[in-house]
Amino acid sequence: TGIFATTIHSQDFKDVDGDRAIGRKTIPIVFGTNARWTVIFPLVLWSLCLSLLWNLDNLTSVAFTILGTYVGVLYMHGKTVEQYQVAFYWYNLWLSIAHSLPAYYRLRVRDTI
């Protein structure tokens, strides 16, 4: 729930024109270019926190955090609908991995017993 609450607005970047046309007030519309920071910070923070929570090994933790940072950078540099669409695809990959971390943790714990 926390991840969704703090990052779900990443889907709104690719549809700013449509949202503006129907009068929606999304984070990218209200905050403009500053809204990009509302994606990179939570992604990096969640990457670090989930790495600690699920006791990831160093390589997995670094890879997961790099992916979160990469997604955030895509949003930071995005300017077109196509660029934000690509960023959103990467966000969904990051989100899918985040959801799989409990299974990864259980597999690691089982292998150490």
C-alpha positions as CSV (number, residue, x, y, z in Angstrom):
1,T,0.0,0.0,0.0
2,G,2.8,2.4,0.8
3,I,4.5,1.9,-2.5
4,F,1.3,2.5,-4.4
5,A,0.5,5.6,-2.2
6,T,3.8,7.2,-2.9
7,T,4.5,6.2,-6.5
8,I,1.3,5.5,-8.4
9,H,1.2,9.0,-9.7
10,S,4.0,8.0,-12.0
11,Q,1.3,6.8,-14.4
12,D,0.0,10.3,-14.7
13,F,3.0,11.7,-16.5
14,K,2.2,10.1,-19.8
15,D,-1.3,11.5,-19.9
16,V,-0.9,15.1,-18.8
17,D,-2.5,16.5,-21.9
18,G,-5.6,14.3,-21.6
19,D,-5.9,14.9,-17.9
20,R,-5.6,18.7,-18.4
21,A,-8.2,18.6,-21.1
22,I,-10.8,17.0,-18.8
23,G,-9.8,19.2,-15.8
24,R,-8.1,16.6,-13.7
25,K,-5.6,17.9,-11.1
26,T,-2.8,15.3,-11.1
27,I,0.6,15.7,-9.4
28,P,2.4,16.3,-12.8
29,I,-0.1,19.0,-13.6
30,V,-0.2,20.7,-10.2
31,F,3.6,20.6,-9.6
32,G,4.8,20.8,-13.2
33,T,8.5,19.8,-13.7
34,N,9.0,19.7,-9.9
35,A,6.7,16.6,-9.9
36,R,9.6,14.6,-11.3
37,W,11.2,14.6,-7.9
38,T,8.1,12.9,-6.5
39,V,9.1,9.8,-8.4
40,I,12.8,9.5,-8.0
41,F,13.0,10.0,-4.2
42,P,10.3,7.4,-3.3
43,L,11.7,4.9,-5.8
44,V,15.2,5.1,-4.3
45,L,13.9,5.2,-0.8
46,W,11.7,2.2,-1.3
47,S,14.5,0.3,-3.0
48,L,16.8,0.9,0.0
49,C,14.1,0.1,2.6
50,L,12.9,-3.0,0.9
51,S,16.5,-4.2,0.5
52,L,16.9,-3.9,4.2
53,L,13.4,-5.3,5.1
54,W,13.9,-8.4,3.0
55,N,17.6,-8.8,3.9
56,L,18.7,-8.9,0.3
57,D,22.3,-9.9,-0.5
58,N,24.5,-7.0,-1.6
59,L,24.4,-7.8,-5.3
60,T,20.6,-8.0,-5.4
61,S,20.2,-4.9,-3.2
62,V,22.5,-2.8,-5.4
63,A,20.9,-4.1,-8.6
64,F,17.4,-3.3,-7.3
65,T,18.4,0.1,-6.1
66,I,20.1,0.9,-9.4
67,L,16.9,-0.1,-11.2
68,G,14.9,2.2,-9.0
69,T,17.3,5.0,-9.6
70,Y,17.3,4.4,-13.3
71,V,13.5,4.6,-13.4
72,G,13.6,7.8,-11.4
73,V,16.2,9.3,-13.8
74,L,14.0,8.4,-16.8
75,Y,11.2,10.4,-15.2
76,M,13.6,13.3,-14.3
77,H,14.7,13.5,-18.0
78,G,11.3,12.8,-19.6
79,K,9.8,15.4,-21.8
80,T,7.5,13.5,-24.2
81,V,4.6,11.1,-23.9
82,E,6.8,8.4,-25.4
83,Q,9.6,9.0,-22.9
84,Y,7.1,8.8,-20.0
85,Q,5.5,5.7,-21.5
86,V,9.0,4.0,-21.5
87,A,9.6,5.2,-18.0
88,F,6.3,3.8,-16.9
89,Y,7.1,0.4,-18.4
90,W,10.4,0.4,-16.4
91,Y,8.4,1.5,-13.3
92,N,6.2,-1.6,-13.7
93,L,9.2,-3.8,-13.9
94,W,10.6,-2.3,-10.7
95,L,7.2,-2.7,-9.1
96,S,6.9,-6.3,-10.1
97,I,10.4,-7.0,-8.7
98,A,9.4,-5.2,-5.5
99,H,6.4,-7.5,-5.1
100,S,8.5,-10.6,-5.7
101,L,11.0,-9.8,-2.9
102,P,9.2,-11.7,-0.2
103,A,9.4,-14.8,-2.3
104,Y,13.1,-14.2,-2.9
105,Y,13.6,-13.7,0.9
106,R,11.8,-17.0,1.6
107,L,13.9,-18.8,-1.0
108,R,17.1,-17.5,0.6
109,V,16.0,-18.4,4.1
110,R,15.0,-21.9,3.0
111,D,18.3,-22.4,1.3
112,T,20.2,-21.5,4.5
113,I,18.4,-24.0,6.7
